[in-house]
Amino acid sequence: MIMEEGTSLSSSMANGGKGGVTESKKEEENERKFFEECGKDIEFVQSSLIATQELTNKMSSILGSFENRLAQLRMQIIPIHSDTTRLKNTHSNIEKTIGNMNEIMEIFDTKSVVEQRIKEGFSVGSSTELDSYLSKMDRIRSSIDFLNSHKQFKSSEKTLIQLQGIKEIGIGYCEQAFVHLLIRDSINLEMNPFMEEGAMVPDQMELIKPEGIQEMMKLIKRFKESRTVEYLKEYKERRGKLLVSSLKKLTPEKTIKEDGLSKQGHPYFQFVRIAMTLFRSEQSLAIQLLGQEEYESHYFGLIFGGVELVIEIGDAIIKAKKNLEKGFGTFILIDLWANWKQIFSQNQKLLGVNTRDGVGISICNEIKEMIVKCSTNAKKCVEEFEKYVSTDSKSMAPDGTIHEVTSNTCVFFKRLFLFKENFELLMEVDPKSNYLANFMLKTIEELKNSLVSKVRKQKDSVLPSIFLVNNFYYIQKTIQNSELWNLVPNQKKFTSEYTQAIQEQRDAYKQSWSKAIEAIKTENIPLKSTTSLASKEKRAIKKAFSTFNEEFEKGNEAQKSCCIPDEDLRKDIIEDLKNIIGKQYSKFHSSYSNLPFTKNKAKYVHLTPDDVNRSLLKFFEGSSSIL
């Protein structure tokens, strides 16, 4: 086995040697072929390069020749181009010169072209005709401008004078048209509905029809270009008259004597609000027509008459109210002051604040002066009221009812409460200082003293007491049953003081019945027997009945002249009388009327208890009422 394996190995090695020699020969053959092919490729590339170089040389020669020819062509074209450009410029200059000459000729021909048309005027109703006319005016203006800057022409001065004359004629027709438009297209405002209760006043109103405004703006443009100002005078005068006329339609003079205490306030304020709307509308119109930069001086001159009317009515109200007795002008003056302050604050630009225009400054100062006047006179009215309360000299009413000064004082403070905030601003006090409350309590205390002073010299004990009861009760009830009660800082003290004052007067009134009450006290006539009376007892009973009859008759007569207008107070006092007189007389009557104290009882027993009570129920009816 070993031998076989060795033989196999030798055989393999021999075969491997032969294979290696064969592979080497193949590689050598492949390399030879590769190099042969590369050589052929190189020869092809070399021949291609030679052919390309030959083409390049030919192209370079052709391009060089073309460049030389272009240079020669350029040298030939440049002179032709220069000549063409020069000819073109010359032609253009000739055309411009001819055009300028034509324009100059047209300018010198303007007179003959437009004169007839300008002198004919135009119809205001036709917008097309107006535009045509204005185009002719524009031609005249441009011709005049040209001649003014080219006076070297021989006939320029003569033509200029002629055109100026035609222009003046045209401006005259335009001014007439402007006035015509102002009259024709100004809207006739219906103002009275705005004065009705609850009527709303618009922020602005249409014053001139839109089509009229457009035509007027065209005319104003020409007026400005011509530097003519006559139209401004017409504009101010006519619009100013229309403004005043519109305000007068509201018949403001009727507002002078109004008290201004309606829900809508004084009608004068509605009048002022409408005036502000008209002023605002005139301002907007002036800006639209005259321009933002120029409108002010003309606008203030225009509204001046309207402002004067507004101030005139305000002054009349101030004068009418400041002279009123009892201070009741205070309310309208406070209202005037507060409303004018607000209106002035809200419409400062309308009323000349911060303007440099003299008329505007005058308007602003007049409004400010009026506000100060309202304030000063309102304060004077308050002083007059205080003086009126403390110095009123009218005696008490013959029926002892509510005195005029009492009624007026209570009404005054009820009204003043409605103006509390503005009143305290007017008086320049701290709103937290309870100024109105202190002023009211101080004035009412002066009123009490005034009322007491009115009865000091009265000998009658009935009427003064009823008078003070009526007035004190009215003061207390008015304050407690109104919003004034919220002003009283110490309500318990106030109630206690007035309740005590009223009770003191009621007690004083009861004292007027003391003789009658004393006469019928049963304890004053003790009886030993009800069947057999002593002469002394009979005389005492007779005297008691006689005294009561006499005193009751006097008292009854006195009550006929007295009045207690408050039903609750009247019933309360009558109930007191029934308790102290009616019951006492009923007891006395039942105790003595049936006793044999006289043979002629009718002489002494005039009244039954029912008669007394019926009489008492009729007390204090009077015919007076609260003033």
Buried (B, 14 or more C-beta within 10 A) or exposed (E): EEEEEEEEEEEEEEEEEEEEEEEEEEEEEEEEEEEEEEEEEEEEEEEEEEEEEEEEEEEEEEEEEEEEEEEEEEEEEEEEEEEEEEEEEEEEEEEEEEEEEEEBEEBBEBBEBBBEBBEEBBEBEEEEEBEEBBEBBEBBBBBBEBBEEEEEBEEBEEBBEBBEEBBEBBBBBBBBBBBBBBEBBBEEBEBEEBBEEEEEBEEEBEBBBEEBBEBBEBBBEBBBEBEBEEBBEBBBBBBBEBBBBBBEBBEBEEBBEBEBEEEEBBBBBBBBBBBBBBBBBBBBBBBBBBEEEBBBBBBBBBBBBBBEBBBEBBBBBBEBBBEBEBBBBBBBBBBBBBBBBEBBEEBEEBBBBEBEBEBBBBBBEBBBEBBEBBBBBBBBBBEBBBEBBBEBEEEBBEBBBBBEBBBBBBBBBBBBBBBBEBBBBBBEBEEEEBBBBEBBBEBBEBBBEBBBEBBEEBEBBBBBBBBBBBBBBBBBBBBBEBEBEEBBEEEEEBBEBBEEBBEBBBEBBBEBBEBBBBBBEBEEBEBEEEEEBEEEBBBBBBBBBBBBBBBBBBBBEBBEBBBBBBEEBBEEBBEBBBEBBBBBBBBBBEBBBEBEBBEEBEEBBBBEBEEBBEBBBEBBBBEBEBB
